[in-house]
């Protein structure tokens, strides 16, 4: 009875290595495609919001112009503003996801995608059991405290070099609001929401409050009642 010759060890390992390399290559391609899709989704969601805001502010500035005689789309550094306006949400999204994933793994020991979804789906802990309206109030207070003091810190001597980007436009317009250095964005645009989610607030609450700080301008640092004006 004939027996098949055993494969040579070097040939076996070469074949096995090729299979592993192919799997890793496929995984990397899938991850890369997922990132591209995520960036595309962020851009797609931002476009209709941007068009709506442009229409609203075009009407408003026709009555109360920040720069009389100069429509916002004719400002000198409009291209710079547009780059910030469309790319900052992408950077913010990945910073937020990175902080949530890393923080959950370090603080709560959750490392699987299923565990992350289950953990964050409806919030966690005592705060998640509160009515949505109460969670919104708690989230507003918590975020405003964090944003107020982080903003004060960025107006200090050590961190001003990062925050100066936000004040760098020579012609101030509504579209200049998205100018952020990544360090400033991390602490002023992302951290407060991440802290609230870590505390147990449901992510749906942050979605409901998404337009609150910029659209209504109710942050304590923007109030005339601020005891320590910046």
N, C-alpha and C positions, 0 to 999 in steps of 0.2 A: 504494500500500500504506500503510495507516494504521499509525502508530507510537504507542505509549502515551506519554502525557506523563510526563516525569520528575517524581518526587515533589519537592515543595518541601523545601529543606534544613531549614527550621524544623520542618515536620511530621515529617520523617524522624527528626530528633534527639529530638523529643518522644516519638515512638513508641518509639525505642530506649531512651530514658531510663525510660519506663514499664516496659519489659521488664526492664531492669536492677534497677529499684526492686522489681518483683514478685519477682525471683529473690532479692534480698537479704532481702525480707520473708519469703519461704518459708524461707530459710536461718536467719534469726533465730528463726522459729517452731520449726523443727526443733531448734535449739540449746536453746531455752527448754524444749521438751518433754523433751529429753534430760536437762536438769538436774532437772526435776520427777521424771522416772523414777528418776534416780540417788538423789535424796533419799528417794523412796518405798522403793527397795530397801534403803537404809541403815536406815530405820525398821523395815521388815519383818524384816530380819535381827536387829535389836536387841530386838524384842519377845519372841521365845521365850527368848533369853538372859536378858533381864531377869526374866521370869517364873520361870525356873529358879533364878536367883540369889536372888530374893525368897523362894522356897520354902525354899532351903537356909539362908539367913540368918534366916528366921523360926524354923526349928528350932533353929539354933545359939544365937540370942539368948534362946530360952526357957530355956537352961541357963546361958549366960554372957552376960548382958545388959550392954551398954555403958551403958545408962541404965535401971537396974532400975525396974520399974513402968510404963515407957513403951515400948510397942511401936514399932518403927521407923516404921510408917505413921501414927503419931499425933504425930510430932515437929512442932514449931511451923512450921518452914520447909520442910515436905515438898514444897510446890508448887515452890519454888525449886530444890530438889534434883532433882525430876522434870524440870524444864525443862533443867537442865544435863545430866542423864542421857541424855535423848533427842536433844538438839540438838548436844552436843559431838561425838559420832561423825560427824555430818554435816559440821561445820566441819573436823574432823580429816581426813576423806576428801578434801575439796576442797583443803585445805592440802597434803596429801601428793601429790595429783595435780599440783597447781600446781608444787611444788618439783621433782618428777620430770621434768615436761615442760620447765620452764625450765632446769633443770640439765643435762638431756640436750642441749638445743639449744646452751647456752653452752659446756659442757665438751667434748661429743663431736660437736657440729655436726649432730645428727640432728633433723630438724624434721617429718618425715612420720609419720602415724599407723602406717603399715606398718613404718617403720623403728623406731619406739618399741616396737612389739609384738615384733619380731624381736630387738631389743636386750635387752629385759627378760624375754623368755619363760622362759629357763632360766639367767639370770645371764650374766656375761661375764668374760673375763680368767681368770687362774690360779685364783682362788677357785672359779669355777664348775665347774672340773674335779675338785674335791675331793668325796669322798663326802658325802652329805647329813648324816650324823651329825657329821662333822668341821666342815662349814659351820655346823651348829647351835652347836657349841662356840665357834667363832670369832665367830659373831654374838652369842652371849650375852656373851662377854668384851668385844667391841667396844661393844655397846649399853650394858652396865653401866658401862664407863669414861665414856662420853659422858653417860649419865644422872646418874651420881654427881657429876661436876664441874659439869654444867649446874645440877643441883639445889643444889649449894653456892653457885653464883653467884646463884641466885634467892633464897637466904637472906641475901644481902648487902644493904647499905643501898640501893644503886641500883636493884636489881630486885625488892626485897621487895614493892613496891606492886602488882606483877603477881601474884606468888605468894601474896600475902595472901588472894586470893579463894579459894584452895584450902583455907585454914585458917579461913574465915569462918563456918563453921557453929557455932552455939552448942551444939547437941546433936549430937555426932559419931555418925554411923551409917555403915554400909557404902555407902548410896546417896549420901552426901556426897562420895565419892571422885571424882566426875566434875566437881567444881567447878574450872574452869580459866579463867583469863583467856586470850584468844586468843594473846597474846605468850608466855605461859607454856606453853600448849598446843603452840605451834610448836616451841619448843626442848626441851621435856620429853616431849611426847607424839608428835611427828612426826619431828623431825630425826634422831634416832638410827637409826630404821629406814631413812630415806632415805639416810643416809650409808652404811649397810651395803649397800644395793642399788647405790649408786654404786660401791662398792668391788668389786662383782661377785657378792655373795651372791645366790643364787636367791630370787625372791619367795616360792616355796613354803616356804622355810625360815622366813620371817617369819610365814606362815600357821600353821605347825606350832607356833611359839613365841608365838602371839598372846596366850595367857592366862598366860604365864609370870610376868611382873613383878607383876601385880596379884593373881593367884590364889595364887601360892606365896610371894610376899613375900621373894624371895631377893636383892633388890638390896643392894649393899654398904652403901648409906646406911641400910638398915633393920636391919643386923646389929649384934649386941652386940660384935662384933669390930672395929667401925669405929674406926680410930685417931683420927678427927676427928669425933666425934658432933656433929650439928647441933642 
